[in-house]
Amino acid sequence: MVVAVTSTAVQTVQDDRRADAVRELELAELERRARAGEARAFGAVLRQHQHDLRGLVWSMVRDSHQVDDIMQAAFEKAFRNVTRFKGDSSMKTWLQSICYRAAIDHIRYAGRRRHADVDEFVGMASADDVARRVEDRDRFTEVMTNLDPETRALLMLTAGLGYTQGEAAEITGLPIGTVGSRLSRARDRLRKDLS
């Protein structure tokens, strides 16, 4: 019995690895075709990365309507320039960089920051629990809002999306030392303001 479970578990891991390898090959092929200017392949690449791209932009502007506008502009710019993409970084990193810059440009030109309201909480045990959670979420949102958009983006890239500081530096075009110091100051400020 133990041998059967172990061999089944090993088989499952091997199957998962094969499936991941196939997905990576398919994505690499889509990226190659996208770089050649094929619109459908480019759209498929965008769909693969859309969640993370949208999360980055949302972390900066905090308004779903503005996110849609920024994403549209960024995707159009990326498509116009995809044949010039050299491949020095991953296509996902390149797309993140375009979305980041589009959001920064939007914030600079809009001259104001608008933030989404706190999401409604559902399924809480009691009204007191809901009130406490909303208060905690409101406080966190307030503290995050007080950070500049670039720092919020760095937090989203590293803490939210799991990028390294080096990858965040590549996406944002900031020196790695600047990324590290901004993240350190932001974490200190979050600890202080949330305690």
Order of alpha helices (4+ residues) and beta strands (2+ residues): alpha-alpha-alpha-alpha-alpha-alpha-alpha-alpha
